[in-house]
Amino acid sequence: MNRWANGVRGTGQAITAILLVAALAGCSSGIIESAPAPSASGSGSSSFRTRMSNLFFGSPDNQAQASVAAANTADPNQDCPVADIRAGASTLQVNAPGEKSTNTVRYQATIARLARECAVRGPNMTIKVGVQGRVVVGPAGGAGQIEVPLRYALIQEGPNPKTILTKLHRFPVTIADGQSNVPFLHVEEDITFAVPRRGELDSYVVYVGFDPDAVKEAPAKKARQAR
């Protein structure tokens, strides 16, 4: 867990505002036109989730509408912590049992882009984050449902980084027969925390990344439950 408090920025691919539609559209070649419908994860449905789906996977018209909706709901006077991909956690590779090699890769998941928005209600701030990525099937993989572990961590950067909160989600991504890859969308709508003192919010960062330890923990946890 301590590694999530390490104040190291990620890949630089994270989007720090959901209004950068032109940049998103330029980075989405091969996803908007040719990809199957993304696997969407996150409890329930919401306007934010719909906007994220339109922003990452929709037509150019839907992307423009999503940006307008964001502009109409965003408070230009309200600071919103940056969302970034944690360094070294943008890719997750899962292998079949045995010695690891290129031929034993079951699947590889990659985070491509992030978007976020903030709202203040009383003494608390809530950050909503959308994560767009892709799962590629490896030589040892195939059709079926896989579980992807994604961790969100709110960190106060500084000489001694401080973890404000973390959330782990294991969500399913379904791969159909004949599919070599599939995009996914995960939405976290409740990163809620007490608004810090003036000036401290600038040092807050929401890091997002795959948590390989969660993949290893799953079998042991199931075994304990079975006893």
N, C-alpha and C positions, 0 to 999 in steps of 0.2 A: 504493500500500500504506500510506503514511503516514496517510492519512485514517482508517484503521481504528484507529490509535492515538490518535485525537482523543477526549478524555475527555468525550464528550457522550452523555447517555442518550437512549434511543429514544422510542417513541411512548407508553410507559406501559402498553401493552396486554400486555406480557410477563408471564407467570405466574412468580412467583418460588418457587413450591412446587407440587408436583403433588398436594397434598392439598386444593386449593381447588376441589372438584368442583361445589359449588353455584354458584360464580361462573362456572365453565366452562359449566355447563348453561344458565345464564341468558344467556350470550353466544352460544350455539350454535343459536339459533332459525333454522330453515330449512336447517340442515345435517344434523342428526341424522335428521329425519323425511323430508326430501324429496330430499336430495342422493344421487347415485349413489355407488357404492363408491369411496373415495378412491384415487388413485394413490399407492402406498407405495414409497418409495425408501430404500435403505440395504442394505448387504451382509448376506445371510443373514437368519435369523430369531432372535428372542430374546423372553424374557419382557418386557423393557422395551418393545420394539417393540409387542408385543401389548397391553400396558397403555396405551401412548400411543394406539393405534388405538381401544381401548375408551373411553379418557378423552375423546378429541376427537370420535369419530364413533359411539360405541356407544349402546345404550339406557341409560336412567337406571340400570337394574340393573347393567349392565356398568360404567358409570362409578363406581358405588358400590364394586364389586368391585375396580376399579383403584385406588381411593383406599385401600382396606383393604390391598391388596398393598403399596402404597407405605409405609403406616404400619408395616407389619410388617417392612419391610426397611430403613427409614431409621433412622439413628442420631441421636437427638435431641440428643446432646452434640457432634455433629460439624458444624462450620460448612460451609456449601456456598455457593460464590460465586453471586451473582445472575446470571440469564440475562435479557438485554434485547434489544429490537430496536434496531439502530443507527439513530440519527436520520438521516432522509433516505433510508433503504435499505429501507423496508417495502414499497415498490411498485416493480415493474419493468415498463416499457412497451416493447414491441418493435414497430417500424413496418416497413412494406414499403419497398423501395428508393425513393428519390426524396424530394421535399419532404415534410416531416412535417406532418400535419394530423389532425384527428379521423377522417377517412375512410381514412387509411393505417395505422391501428392494427391490427396483426395479433392481438396478445393483450396482456393486462395481468395480471400476477401480483401477488398481495398476501399478505403474511404476517399472519395473524390472531392466533395465540397460540403461546406457548412453554411447555414444562415441562421440568424437569431433576431429576436426582438425582446424588448424589456418593458415592464410596466411596474409602476409604484402604487401600492395600495396601503395607505397608512404608513406604518414604520417599516414595511417590508417591500422588497423588490422581487419580482418573479421574472426569470429569463426563460424563454422558450427557444429551443434549438432544433433545427432540422438537419439531418445527416443524410447525404446521398452517397451511395457507393455501389459496388458491383462484386458479385461472386463469380469466379471463373472455375470451371470444373477441371480437375487435373487428370492425369493418366489413370489413377486408381479410383477416381470418382465416378459418379453416374447420377441417374435420376433419383429423386427422393427429396426428403425434407432435412435440412441441416439446421443447427442451432448456432447463432452468431452471438458472441459475448461482446457487448459494447459498454464502455465505462465513460461516465461524465464526471468530471472533477472540477469544482470551483476552488481556485487557488488564489491566495493573496501573495503576489510576488514580492520579492525583497531579498535582503541578505539572508534571511531565514524564512524561506517560503512557508506559508501556513495553509493547511487544508481546511477550507470552510465546510465543504460537504462533498460526498461522492455518491454516485448512483450507478449500479450495475444492472444492465438489461441483457437477458439471454432471449433473443427473439428468433422465430423460425423464418427461413427463406426456402421456398419450394422451387426445385429444379425439375422441369418436365422432361419427358423423353425427347432426346434429340437436341436439347439445349446445351450449348457449351458455356454459356454465361447468362447471368440474370442480374438486372439492377435491383437495388433495394432502397427504401426510404424509411428511416426511423425518426420519430419525433418525440422529444422530451419536452413536456409543457409545464413542468413544476420544479424548476430550480429556484426555490424560494429561500430568502435569507434576509436578515435584518440589515437595513441600509446603514453602511458604516459612516464614520465621521467624515466631514467635508475633506476632500482631497484623497482619501484612502481608496475610493471606488476606482480611481484610475489604475490602481495596481492589481485589480481583480481580473482574472482570466478564466474562462471556461475551457478546459481542455477535454477533447474527445479522442478516444482511441480504443482499439481492440485490447481486450485483457486476456492474454493466453493462459494465465493462471486459472481463469474461470473454466476453461476447457478441461484442464486437468482435474479441477475440483469436482466436476459434475459426477463422474462415476463413483467416487468415494462418498459423496453426499447421498446418492441413491442407495448405496450399499448400507449406510447407516440407517436410512429410513426403512429398509427391508427387514432389519433386525427387530 
